[in-house]
Amino acid sequence: MNYSVIWLKRVNTRVYWKHCWIKSLLTKKNRVDEEENQKALTYPIAVVVVAFIVTAILLLFVVPVFEDLFKGFGADLPAFTRMVVNMSEWLQEWWWIFLHHYSGCIYVWLFQKTFSSI
């Protein structure tokens, strides 16, 4: 066998293994990046969910109490306050739409999370 042929086989083998090593590193890095992205998004999503829950509680239970208090004054309400009262009345009437919507979103998210690895 010629020395150049042996040298070429050796170089090709090194290039192949280097390619495999780099490919495995990139695959591991992509997996780590996906996990870090999931961890990074957990807090903002939790904050948004808690904000929606707190807003719904305020609109459903607290604003009606203040509405009765404001009606006792006998004066006209400012535009912004009237808007908040109207949102509260609307949410009290149509709360079930939001319940179905958000439960559907949670169901789709869990379904996607369960079957995304298949």
N, CA and C atoms as an extended XYZ file, in Angstrom:
354
Properties=species:S:1:pos:R:3:atomname:S:1:resname:S:1:resid:I:1 pbc="F F F"
N         0.830       -1.173        0.000 N   MET     1
C         0.000        0.000        0.000 CA  MET     1
C         0.880        1.244        0.000 C   MET     1
N         0.416        2.192       -0.694 N   ASN     2
C         1.146        3.429       -0.827 CA  ASN     2
C         0.941        4.289        0.436 C   ASN     2
N         1.966        5.029        0.780 N   TYR     3
C         1.899        5.876        1.973 CA  TYR     3
C         0.813        6.930        1.842 C   TYR     3
N         0.633        7.500        0.654 N   SER     4
C        -0.377        8.545        0.460 CA  SER     4
C        -1.790        7.992        0.645 C   SER     4
N        -2.025        6.729        0.258 N   VAL     5
C        -3.343        6.121        0.443 CA  VAL     5
C        -3.623        5.928        1.934 C   VAL     5
N        -2.641        5.470        2.675 N   ILE     6
C        -2.792        5.296        4.118 CA  ILE     6
C        -3.050        6.654        4.776 C   ILE     6
N        -2.287        7.627        4.345 N   TRP     7
C        -2.462        8.963        4.906 CA  TRP     7
C        -3.862        9.510        4.614 C   TRP     7
N        -4.354        9.320        3.373 N   LEU     8
C        -5.692        9.787        3.009 CA  LEU     8
C        -6.765        9.076        3.827 C   LEU     8
N        -6.632        7.772        4.029 N   LYS     9
C        -7.610        7.033        4.835 CA  LYS     9
C        -7.613        7.544        6.273 C   LYS     9
N        -6.420        7.820        6.769 N   ARG    10
C        -6.315        8.323        8.133 CA  ARG    10
C        -6.961        9.703        8.266 C   ARG    10
N        -6.698       10.574        7.294 N   VAL    11
C        -7.285       11.909        7.305 CA  VAL    11
C        -8.797       11.811        7.177 C   VAL    11
N        -9.281       10.979        6.277 N   ASN    12
C       -10.729       10.817        6.107 CA  ASN    12
C       -11.383       10.298        7.387 C   ASN    12
N       -10.715        9.366        8.064 N   THR    13
C       -11.253        8.839        9.313 CA  THR    13
C       -11.319        9.937       10.366 C   THR    13
N       -10.276       10.733       10.459 N   ARG    14
C       -10.277       11.830       11.430 CA  ARG    14
C       -11.364       12.846       11.113 C   ARG    14
N       -11.506       13.169        9.837 N   VAL    15
C       -12.534       14.129        9.440 CA  VAL    15
C       -13.911       13.573        9.767 C   VAL    15
N       -14.131       12.282        9.493 N   TYR    16
C       -15.420       11.656        9.786 CA  TYR    16
C       -15.715       11.702       11.276 C   TYR    16
N       -14.762       11.316       12.110 N   TRP    17
C       -15.004       11.303       13.549 CA  TRP    17
C       -15.159       12.715       14.103 C   TRP    17
N       -14.421       13.655       13.535 N   LYS    18
C       -14.572       15.045       13.963 CA  LYS    18
C       -15.973       15.547       13.607 C   LYS    18
N       -16.442       15.181       12.411 N   HIS    19
C       -17.797       15.553       12.000 CA  HIS    19
C       -18.832       14.944       12.952 C   HIS    19
N       -18.668       13.677       13.304 N   CYS    20
C       -19.596       13.011       14.231 CA  CYS    20
C       -19.568       13.672       15.602 C   CYS    20
N       -18.390       14.041       16.060 N   TRP    21
C       -18.246       14.675       17.367 CA  TRP    21
C       -18.934       16.036       17.380 C   TRP    21
N       -18.710       16.835       16.333 N   ILE    22
C       -19.337       18.148       16.241 CA  ILE    22
C       -20.855       18.000       16.144 C   ILE    22
N       -21.310       17.021       15.370 N   LYS    23
C       -22.744       16.792       15.234 CA  LYS    23
C       -23.375       16.418       16.572 C   LYS    23
N       -22.693       15.577       17.344 N   SER    24
C       -23.239       15.191       18.656 CA  SER    24
C       -23.241       16.384       19.613 C   SER    24
N       -22.210       17.214       19.550 N   LEU    25
C       -22.181       18.411       20.394 CA  LEU    25
C       -23.317       19.361       20.047 C   LEU    25
N       -23.564       19.558       18.759 N   LEU    26
C       -24.650       20.449       18.350 CA  LEU    26
C       -26.000       19.891       18.757 C   LEU    26
N       -26.165       18.584       18.663 N   THR    27
C       -27.426       17.973       19.079 CA  THR    27
C       -27.643       18.175       20.566 C   THR    27
N       -26.595       17.960       21.362 N   LYS    28
C       -26.707       18.180       22.805 CA  LYS    28
C       -26.993       19.648       23.097 C   LYS    28
N       -26.329       20.552       22.365 N   LYS    29
C       -26.539       21.982       22.591 CA  LYS    29
C       -27.966       22.372       22.257 C   LYS    29
N       -28.525       21.850       21.175 N   ASN    30
C       -29.918       22.160       20.822 CA  ASN    30
C       -30.871       21.670       21.900 C   ASN    30
N       -30.613       20.478       22.444 N   ARG    31
C       -31.459       19.952       23.508 CA  ARG    31
C       -31.380       20.838       24.751 C   ARG    31
N       -30.174       21.267       25.085 N   VAL    32
C       -29.983       22.136       26.250 CA  VAL    32
C       -30.659       23.483       26.010 C   VAL    32
N       -30.538       24.026       24.787 N   ASP    33
C       -31.177       25.301       24.472 CA  ASP    33
C       -32.692       25.217       24.613 C   ASP    33
N       -33.282       24.104       24.149 N   GLU    34
C       -34.735       23.947       24.270 CA  GLU    34
C       -35.149       23.899       25.735 C   GLU    34
N       -34.383       23.194       26.559 N   GLU    35
C       -34.700       23.121       27.992 CA  GLU    35
C       -34.558       24.490       28.649 C   GLU    35
N       -33.518       25.232       28.282 N   GLU    36
C       -33.328       26.566       28.852 CA  GLU    36
C       -34.443       27.513       28.413 C   GLU    36
N       -34.898       27.398       27.167 N   ASN    37
C       -36.001       28.240       26.699 CA  ASN    37
C       -37.279       27.932       27.473 C   ASN    37
N       -37.529       26.643       27.734 N   GLN    38
C       -38.708       26.281       28.510 CA  GLN    38
C       -38.615       26.856       29.917 C   GLN    38
N       -37.445       26.750       30.534 N   LYS    39
C       -37.277       27.288       31.880 CA  LYS    39
C       -37.397       28.809       31.875 C   LYS    39
N       -36.888       29.444       30.829 N   ALA    40
C       -36.930       30.903       30.765 CA  ALA    40
C       -38.360       31.416       30.556 C   ALA    40
N       -39.202       30.633       29.911 N   LEU    41
C       -40.572       31.081       29.655 CA  LEU    41
C       -41.532       30.736       30.784 C   LEU    41
N       -41.122       29.918       31.717 N   THR    42
C       -42.020       29.497       32.790 CA  THR    42
C       -42.459       30.684       33.639 C   THR    42
N       -41.558       31.522       34.047 N   TYR    43
C       -41.889       32.653       34.913 CA  TYR    43
C       -42.810       33.666       34.229 C   TYR    43
N       -42.507       34.133       33.012 N   PRO    44
C       -43.414       35.090       32.377 CA  PRO    44
C       -44.820       34.519       32.152 C   PRO    44
N       -44.902       33.257       31.793 N   ILE    45
C       -46.218       32.643       31.595 CA  ILE    45
C       -46.971       32.589       32.918 C   ILE    45
N       -46.283       32.240       33.987 N   ALA    46
C       -46.929       32.195       35.299 CA  ALA    46
C       -47.413       33.584       35.712 C   ALA    46
N       -46.633       34.607       35.433 N   VAL    47
C       -47.027       35.982       35.781 CA  VAL    47
C       -48.281       36.388       35.000 C   VAL    47
N       -48.330       36.058       33.725 N   VAL    48
C       -49.502       36.415       32.908 CA  VAL    48
C       -50.743       35.670       33.395 C   VAL    48
N       -50.601       34.390       33.717 N   VAL    49
C       -51.743       33.603       34.206 CA  VAL    49
C       -52.255       34.177       35.526 C   VAL    49
N       -51.352       34.487       36.439 N   VAL    50
C       -51.760       35.059       37.725 CA  VAL    50
C       -52.416       36.430       37.515 C   VAL    50
N       -51.902       37.214       36.582 N   ALA    51
C       -52.501       38.527       36.310 CA  ALA    51
C       -53.926       38.377       35.790 C   ALA    51
N       -54.157       37.406       34.902 N   PHE    52
C       -55.523       37.173       34.409 CA  PHE    52
C       -56.445       36.726       35.532 C   PHE    52
N       -55.959       35.857       36.386 N   ILE    53
C       -56.793       35.365       37.488 CA  ILE    53
C       -57.141       36.500       38.452 C   ILE    53
N       -56.150       37.310       38.802 N   VAL    54
C       -56.392       38.430       39.720 CA  VAL    54
C       -57.354       39.439       39.089 C   VAL    54
N       -57.171       39.733       37.807 N   THR    55
C       -58.070       40.672       37.124 CA  THR    55
C       -59.499       40.142       37.101 C   THR    55
N       -59.653       38.851       36.828 N   ALA    56
C       -60.992       38.254       36.808 CA  ALA    56
C       -61.634       38.325       38.189 C   ALA    56
N       -60.872       38.031       39.233 N   ILE    57
C       -61.414       38.105       40.597 CA  ILE    57
C       -61.840       39.532       40.930 C   ILE    57
N       -61.010       40.492       40.565 N   LEU    58
C       -61.362       41.894       40.831 CA  LEU    58
C       -62.623       42.305       40.072 C   LEU    58
N       -62.702       41.916       38.799 N   LEU    59
C       -63.859       42.309       38.005 CA  LEU    59
C       -65.133       41.594       38.447 C   LEU    59
N       -65.007       40.362       38.920 N   LEU    60
C       -66.195       39.594       39.301 CA  LEU    60
C       -66.690       39.900       40.713 C   LEU    60
N       -65.788       40.198       41.626 N   PHE    61
C       -66.190       40.295       43.021 CA  PHE    61
C       -65.982       41.680       43.659 C   PHE    61
N       -64.934       42.379       43.299 N   VAL    62
C       -64.619       43.646       43.968 CA  VAL    62
C       -65.327       44.830       43.316 C   VAL    62
N       -65.286       44.899       41.993 N   VAL    63
C       -65.888       46.038       41.294 CA  VAL    63
C       -67.388       46.147       41.563 C   VAL    63
N       -68.154       45.053       41.611 N   PRO    64
C       -69.584       45.211       41.926 CA  PRO    64
C       -69.841       45.855       43.289 C   PRO    64
N       -68.992       45.590       44.264 N   VAL    65
C       -69.155       46.223       45.581 CA  VAL    65
C       -68.945       47.730       45.460 C   VAL    65
N       -67.914       48.133       44.724 N   PHE    66
C       -67.669       49.564       44.536 CA  PHE    66
C       -68.736       50.207       43.663 C   PHE    66
N       -69.297       49.440       42.743 N   GLU    67
C       -70.374       49.987       41.909 CA  GLU    67
C       -71.565       50.386       42.774 C   GLU    67
N       -71.926       49.518       43.719 N   ASP    68
C       -73.017       49.867       44.630 CA  ASP    68
C       -72.672       51.097       45.467 C   ASP    68
N       -71.422       51.193       45.880 N   LEU    69
C       -70.970       52.344       46.656 CA  LEU    69
C       -71.058       53.628       45.829 C   LEU    69
N       -70.627       53.558       44.566 N   PHE    70
C       -70.676       54.730       43.695 CA  PHE    70
C       -72.114       55.146       43.390 C   PHE    70
N       -73.011       54.171       43.252 N   LYS    71
C       -74.414       54.505       42.989 CA  LYS    71
C       -75.016       55.267       44.170 C   LYS    71
N       -74.530       54.980       45.374 N   GLY    72
C       -75.020       55.670       46.569 CA  GLY    72
C       -74.648       57.138       46.581 C   GLY    72
N       -73.597       57.536       45.872 N   PHE    73
C       -73.198       58.942       45.829 CA  PHE    73
C       -74.164       59.764       44.983 C   PHE    73
N       -74.773       59.148       44.002 N   GLY    74
C       -75.724       59.855       43.153 CA  GLY    74
C       -75.092       60.669       42.046 C   GLY    74
N       -73.776       60.697       41.930 N   ALA    75
C       -73.113       61.478       40.885 CA  ALA    75
C       -72.793       60.574       39.686 C   ALA    75
N       -72.559       61.212       38.540 N   ASP    76
C       -72.143       60.456       37.357 CA  ASP    76
C       -70.708       59.979       37.527 C   ASP    76
N       -70.450       58.778       37.026 N   LEU    77
C       -69.103       58.212       37.132 CA  LEU    77
C       -68.230       58.728       35.995 C   LEU    77
N       -66.920       58.882       36.245 N   PRO    78
C       -66.004       59.232       35.147 CA  PRO    78
C       -66.003       58.130       34.085 C   PRO    78
N       -65.547       58.471       32.901 N   ALA    79
C       -65.593       57.542       31.761 CA  ALA    79
C       -64.800       56.267       32.038 C   ALA    79
N       -63.608       56.417       32.598 N   PHE    80
C       -62.785       55.230       32.846 CA  PHE    80
C       -63.443       54.313       33.881 C   PHE    80
N       -63.999       54.890       34.921 N   THR    81
C       -64.665       54.085       35.945 CA  THR    81
C       -65.889       53.399       35.361 C   THR    81
N       -66.647       54.098       34.534 N   ARG    82
C       -67.820       53.492       33.880 CA  ARG    82
C       -67.384       52.332       32.979 C   ARG    82
N       -66.234       52.498       32.298 N   MET    83
C       -65.721       51.432       31.436 CA  MET    83
C       -65.383       50.190       32.267 C   MET    83
N       -64.740       50.376       33.414 N   VAL    84
C       -64.387       49.246       34.281 CA  VAL    84
C       -65.653       48.573       34.810 C   VAL    84
N       -66.645       49.353       35.174 N   VAL    85
C       -67.913       48.798       35.657 CA  VAL    85
C       -68.603       48.016       34.539 C   VAL    85
N       -68.590       48.558       33.325 N   ASN    86
C       -69.178       47.846       32.191 CA  ASN    86
C       -68.443       46.537       31.896 C   ASN    86
N       -67.111       46.559       31.983 N   MET    87
C       -66.345       45.310       31.805 CA  MET    87
C       -66.716       44.312       32.879 C   MET    87
N       -66.905       44.768       34.088 N   SER    88
C       -67.282       43.884       35.185 CA  SER    88
C       -68.649       43.262       34.941 C   SER    88
N       -69.600       44.079       34.510 N   GLU    89
C       -70.939       43.560       34.223 CA  GLU    89
C       -70.903       42.556       33.074 C   GLU    89
N       -70.116       42.868       32.040 N   TRP    90
C       -70.008       41.967       30.898 CA  TRP    90
C       -69.390       40.646       31.316 C   TRP    90
N       -68.328       40.692       32.130 N   LEU    91
C       -67.659       39.465       32.568 CA  LEU    91
C       -68.556       38.650       33.494 C   LEU    91
N       -69.379       39.320       34.295 N   GLN    92
C       -70.309       38.587       35.158 CA  GLN    92
C       -71.347       37.833       34.335 C   GLN    92
N       -71.688       38.394       33.187 N   GLU    93
C       -72.685       37.740       32.342 CA  GLU    93
C       -72.078       36.645       31.470 C   GLU    93
N       -70.843       36.838       31.006 N   TRP    94
C       -70.219       35.930       30.034 CA  TRP    94
C       -68.994       35.207       30.579 C   TRP    94
N       -68.896       34.981       31.866 N   TRP    95
C       -67.721       34.337       32.472 CA  TRP    95
C       -67.477       32.954       31.916 C   TRP    95
N       -68.526       32.251       31.549 N   TRP    96
C       -68.384       30.865       31.103 CA  TRP    96
C       -67.625       30.771       29.782 C   TRP    96
N       -67.688       31.825       28.950 N   ILE    97
C       -66.924       31.814       27.692 CA  ILE    97
C       -65.433       31.774       28.002 C   ILE    97
N       -64.997       32.589       28.939 N   PHE    98
C       -63.590       32.612       29.308 CA  PHE    98
C       -63.168       31.296       29.948 C   PHE    98
N       -64.030       30.718       30.751 N   LEU    99
C       -63.718       29.434       31.374 CA  LEU    99
C       -63.512       28.353       30.322 C   LEU    99
N       -64.389       28.299       29.339 N   HIS   100
C       -64.244       27.317       28.266 CA  HIS   100
C       -63.014       27.603       27.413 C   HIS   100
N       -62.780       28.860       27.133 N   HIS   101
C       -61.631       29.227       26.303 CA  HIS   101
C       -60.314       28.824       26.969 C   HIS   101
N       -60.133       29.203       28.219 N   TYR   102
C       -58.868       28.918       28.883 CA  TYR   102
C       -58.708       27.437       29.211 C   TYR   102
N       -59.804       26.748       29.521 N   SER   103
C       -59.683       25.303       29.740 CA  SER   103
C       -59.346       24.604       28.424 C   SER   103
N       -59.881       25.101       27.314 N   GLY   104
C       -59.522       24.547       26.005 CA  GLY   104
C       -58.056       24.794       25.669 C   GLY   104
N       -57.562       25.978       25.987 N   CYS   105
C       -56.144       26.275       25.749 CA  CYS   105
C       -55.242       25.357       26.568 C   CYS   105
N       -55.609       25.132       27.814 N   ILE   106
C       -54.820       24.238       28.668 CA  ILE   106
C       -54.869       22.820       28.126 C   ILE   106
N       -56.040       22.370       27.664 N   TYR   107
C       -56.167       21.027       27.103 CA  TYR   107
C       -55.292       20.873       25.865 C   TYR   107
N       -55.324       21.847       24.959 N   VAL   108
C       -54.503       21.777       23.748 CA  VAL   108
C       -53.025       21.786       24.109 C   VAL   108
N       -52.628       22.602       25.071 N   TRP   109
C       -51.223       22.655       25.483 CA  TRP   109
C       -50.771       21.315       26.057 C   TRP   109
N       -51.597       20.715       26.918 N   LEU   110
C       -51.243       19.417       27.494 CA  LEU   110
C       -51.220       18.330       26.426 C   LEU   110
N       -52.147       18.370       25.484 N   PHE   111
C       -52.185       17.391       24.399 CA  PHE   111
C       -50.927       17.507       23.554 C   PHE   111
N       -50.544       18.741       23.213 N   GLN   112
C       -49.343       18.968       22.409 CA  GLN   112
C       -48.100       18.543       23.157 C   GLN   112
N       -48.049       18.825       24.445 N   LYS   113
C       -46.888       18.462       25.249 CA  LYS   113
C       -46.767       16.940       25.373 C   LYS   113
N       -47.904       16.260       25.496 N   THR   114
C       -47.898       14.809       25.648 CA  THR   114
C       -47.471       14.115       24.366 C   THR   114
N       -47.977       14.561       23.222 N   PHE   115
C       -47.750       13.853       21.985 CA  PHE   115
C       -46.698       14.489       21.089 C   PHE   115
N       -45.974       15.485       21.557 N   SER   116
C       -44.943       16.110       20.719 CA  SER   116
C       -43.716       15.232       20.567 C   SER   116
N       -43.494       14.303       21.486 N   SER   117
C       -42.316       13.449       21.423 CA  SER   117
C       -42.520       12.234       20.539 C   SER   117
N       -43.752       12.019       20.049 N   ILE   118
C       -44.022       10.850       19.210 CA  ILE   118
C       -43.608       11.111       17.784 C   ILE   118
